[in-house]
Amino acid sequence: MQRKVLFTLLVFYCHIVQGQLEWNDFTNNFATDLAPLITLFGEQVTKQFLSESLTIWDNIIFAMAPLGLLTAVVSVIRVCGSASLRAFIGRAQEGPGIAEIELLSCTSETTAEVYNEGGIARVFGEPQILEVVVVKPRANSNSVGERSDGPRITMLWDAIFQGIENAAYHQTSYNGVPLPMDEIKRVSRYHRPNLSLNAGIVRLPKPVTYIAAAIGIALQSGVLIFAALTVYVYPDSFVTAGFGGEDRPAETYTFALTLIGTLFVTFGLFLSAFLIERSSTEVRFRRNDTVEGKIYWIQPGGQKIGDQVFGSYIGSFGGAEYIVSTKSPHKNETLLWIAVTSSMLGFVAQFVGLRGMHASVTLAQIGTTLIMAIIRAMLRTKRLDKSGDVISSLAVPGLDPDSPDQHPLIKDPKLLHGHELDLFTMQVHGINGVFVSVDPESRFQRALQIETDEKRSIGKLLLDARSRLAEYTGLPGVSRGLKKTLDPLETFFWDDLKVRDTAHKLQSAIEAAFDILSKIQPVITGSLSREEDDWSVNLTTTNEQGGVNTHKINFQFGKGASTAYKVPRGPQQFESVLGLWALTLAGFDAEQYHAFSFSLRSSRTRDSLRAVYATEVDGQEESKFIQALLSRWVKGRFNLQHEEMTRRNRGYLSKWSGRQGAEHHVFGMPASTASLTDGHMLRVSFVHTDNSVLQMCSQDIFMLFLRSTLQSTRRIGGKTTIRNGANDDDLAFENSTVEELAEIFEKAQLGSKEDAYLCIFTVLIDLHLIPGPGDIVSAVLGDLSVQDIHQRLSEIEDILLSTLKYPHIVGAQKEATLAAFGELYTASARESNVEVSRFGFEGLIKALELHGSSQVFHQYGWIGLQIDAQTGAGIYKDRIMKAGLDTQALNELMSGPKKIIKMAKANSYLLLQYFEQTLSVIPEVNNQDDLGMTALSWATRTGNYKIAKWLLNNGALSEIQDLDMRTPLSYAAESGLHKIVKALAEPKSVDVNTPSMKDQKTALMFAAENGHALSVRHLLQNTNVDLHAVDKDGNNALMLAAAGGHVGVFGQLKLDYTIPNKQLRTALHFACMGGFERAVDRLLIGIVGSGGNVDAADCDGYTALHLAAKGGHDKIVRLLLIEGADSDIKNHDGQTAIFLSLQSGASYERVVHLLLSNNCDLSSRTNEKKTVLEEAGEKGLSKLRDMILDNQKKRQATAQ
């Protein structure tokens, strides 16, 4: 039994001893067999390091104690190998873009880089991402004509190819030698931004790279030295198991294989990394130290590339060196074969050598490999630099993205989609809010052609910058010098931007609307090739310090190849204004972020409000009238609501608070409320709409255009007719002009027909241009049958009574409303239907009793009296007489041989019509009064088109002269009756040059003097017209037009702008005296363009600059100085412009500042031997004295 136990224990012991021996073998095998295989793997980290290697030092770091040998070999074959060699690794059919994305740092026509949730992703295709350079302005000189601009935004390649002065970056190669321009052109050909090399990886200082390379070399060398020690110095201490199990020192050949293999692997992998790195060309751009500039990348959110959707990104790079990487076309297959062969043979030799070495050597190699892997990873660990992320910088520190107090664009990044260009523009200019409102002074008028602002307003700079970005991203208009000779991707088409699509729609609607409105008030264009017209809006900006500034922004119309007017920069301007404004309304919170910004608005979370009218709080009845009025004009149903609101706009936008405290941005607020102070309570009539904020903004700009264009119009024009209302019982109207505008509005997809009507009628109400009572009565009498009129008489009367009660809404004067009543009542009185006739007579009597002072209604009363007499009833005669009809005055007016003259003089068109209807023979219409004037002369003199037309139709002669030798044509030209002028001047036999006796002015002069451009046009169509005729003072038609600032006349008068009158004054003198900036602008273009003298002096020695300075017209002074006017010329009293500016009153400071900036002569003395400093002291102008002294000090400092 004991023997069995001992045998069992012995067997167990033997198993234990055997297991220990096997474990030792396992550890030896792990160290000698498995460890070298680690070198083969590490695919992803290897690819990452290779793709981001840019220098030879990166290649050295990769080759020391390498990881991922197989990956490196396969990668270099994929990048540099031929199709046959790629077939060896199963990649024969692989496209170049796949390897490029995984292994190279470059971008090309196939690959690109985009921002993706905090990192950089390499993708296929052409993503929308814009790369621009922003250069901050230099300090400009103060001389007139130089403008201080804001940040300069340009494409990187524009700065390089065009050689922009003091560009932010200059191209260099790696060793600092400038590259040939041909190489730069090749690099730029398919360039897309390299985000990973510049923003994706934070580059460590070069010494860190050198240290890492030194550590790698030291560690790999240390392993080889240690291996040599184990074989040659301490062989007995590092024995290995031989054949048969005995321990013995390692064979010497194993070190030789280890050394050779390691050197070959290191060399092969270095060469592989070198070939991959040289497969892309890195061009470095060194920042100009004298210019403060940055490179920005702008990526619109929501774009889909493949199956991925990428968010918004605005990043900046302010480093000293910017890297552009493109794929190199050069390949070296010899080096490729050397790299592959060396790597593979080296690995085999290293593997065999390490297999025969002591396990500690292999473990040392493993440790070195792991240490270098960690070092390589640490060199690439610090990724995207958040300091350059513009969007992330908006976040409120310490708050979660979902916090209620977090910035709206951080809480909901989708709000920014499509507005990245707008946010970038605002951030670059230090603006956090942009708002658009009506410019009450805006008129459709001639545009200035000379840039006059010494320092352009921030609003203008903002729009110019945003417009340039629009051009860079695909809108037409960008012009670059080498565009035809180069083929870089100079523009990127961002066609899917909603704001861009909306801008095109807005431009289309405005151009079509202008064609319609120009028929109402034709726009006269001149012969100047640069001539344009413009209209303006107010643009309010808020900055980061809480400051608020309002600027006037002009939109220009120009005449293209066709006769239609176009908005030449419309898409860019509209996109800029819409984008900036909509972003402000959609994404900024006034109460929590910026004291002068706007509350959070999102079209997805809350509907928009469109105000139609605003009245005082006690104006409920007026609001009801507005609603009833609109219901008769607006097709379809809408819910017009009324609420008491308090203005909270801080003076620059329509922001209101209802009684419940809800904050709303109110679109379409009438300009009549623009001057109200904050806190003013109003009753606002508005509608709710589900239109987006962007759509509402575009509709508001359309309204502002309508308002500017119709500002000087007396009536909307078109024909008013009856239409079917919302229900059959309503009497409703439509106007052909309004219908045309609504049609083009809907066709342009700015909104629905109801939106169009609300926009149009809001403007018409504000400008008092809703078709008046006369149009309504004409529509009723023309479109309705007698029976329908009979049924709707009381309704029609109520409409007219309401119009009489609220004339400021419809814009109808009392006389016009009473005339409409008269037409309705007299038309009813003529009817055979007893009830209708009674309604007419009763209305006439009632109106005479209430409005007996109206001359117009007395005429209708007299006509009613005649109707009553004609019917033979005479039942209303006494009542009409008792109602206050002044029969004596009327009988006197209509008696005698000159009654037609008296009726024309009194504007009694109604009586003339009655005569025509009742008399078989019209009285003599060509009689003359004591002044020699005929009825036609009086009609044209008073500007009564209806009477003049009636007289011409009834045989009035146009050649009869009065005692002043003036004809009806002369008076018509003066009054602006252009249709009468056309009729009278059309016959070639008519003498259109007859001058008046008193002033020696012709019809052309009268028309030009009063700015009647259409009358001028019709007169010039008569080939006999004398353009060069002058009046008694030697003034021609151009001078008279200039004296009134009538720019629309200039282009038609083909006259020399430099011709003087008897006092040696030119048209420029007259325009400067009157302070007409646009007139001066046009005249200067003509004078300078023809080589004329802007310093021509009159008989008293006064130049145009003298007169402008004397009048305190600082804008004109600037125009003249820009065009080279001499500020040191003296008049006959020895006074220069700065002396005369002291007579301009309160505005002298601005004029003096301009003259001082132009370095005017301060030592000049008048004929009384006084300097301007002495004269300022005598007049007690201490501020002026200080300005002059400060300027003298600056001049002395500059001279030194």
Secondary structure, 3 states (H helix, E strand, C coil): CHHHHHHHHHHHHHHHHHHHHHHHHHHHHHHHHHHHHHCCCCHHHHHHHHHCCCCHHHHHHHHCCCCCHHHHHHHHHHHHCCHHHHHHCCCCCCCHHHHHHHHCCCCCCCEEEEEECCEEEEEECCCCCEEEEEECCCCCCCCCCCCCCCCEEEEHHHHHHCCCCCCCEEEECCCCCCCCHHHHHHHHCCCCCCHHHHHHCCCCCHHHHHHHHHHHHHHHHHHHHHHHHHHHHCCCCCEEECCCCCEEECCHHHHHHHHHHHHHHHHHHHHHHHHHHCCEEEEEEEECCCCCEEEEEEECCCEEECCEEECCEEEEECCCEEEEEEECCCCCHHHHHHHHHHHHHHHHHHHHHHHHCCHHHHHHHHHHHHHHHHHHHHHCCCCCCHHHECCHHHCCCCCCCCCCCCCHHHHCHHHHCCCHHHHHHHHHCCEEEEEEECCCCCCCEECCCCCCCCCCCHHHHHHHHHHHHHHHCCCCCCCCCCCCCCCCCCCCCCCCCHHHHHHHHHHHHHHHHHHHHCCCCCCCCCCCCCCCEEEEEEEEEEECCCCEEEEEEEEEEEECCCCCEECCCHHHHHHHHHHHHHHHHHHCCCCCCCCCCCCCCCCCCCCEEEEEEEEECCCHHHHHHHHHHHHHHCCCCCCCEEEEEEECCCCCCCEEEECCCCEEEEECCCHHHCCCCCCCEEEEEEEEECCCHHHHHHHHHHHHHHHHHHCCCCCCCCCEEEEECCCCCCEEEEEHHHHHHHHHHHHCCCCCHHHHHHHHHHHHHHCCCCCCHHHHHHHHHHHCCHHHHHHHHHHHHHHHHHHHHCHHHHCCCHHHHHHHHHHHHHHHHCCCCHHHHHHHHHHHHHHHHHCCCCHHHHHHHHHHHHHHHHHCCCCCHHHHHHCCCCHHHHHHHCCCCCHHHHHHHCCCHHHHHHHHHHCCCCCCCCCCCCCCCCHHHHHHHCCCHHHHHHHHHCCCCCCCCCCCCCCHHHHHHHHCCHHHHHHHHCCCCCCCCCCCCCCCCCHHHHHHHCCCHHHHHHHHCCCCCCCCCCCCCCCCHHHHHHHCCCHHHHCCCCCCCCCCCCCCCCHHHHHHHHCCHHHHHHHHHHHHHCCCCCCCCCCCCCCHHHHHHHHCCHHHHHHHHHCCCCCCCCCCCCCCHHHHHCCCHHHHHHHHHHHHHCCCCCCCCCCCCCCHHHHHHHCCCHHHHHHHHHHHHHHHHHHC
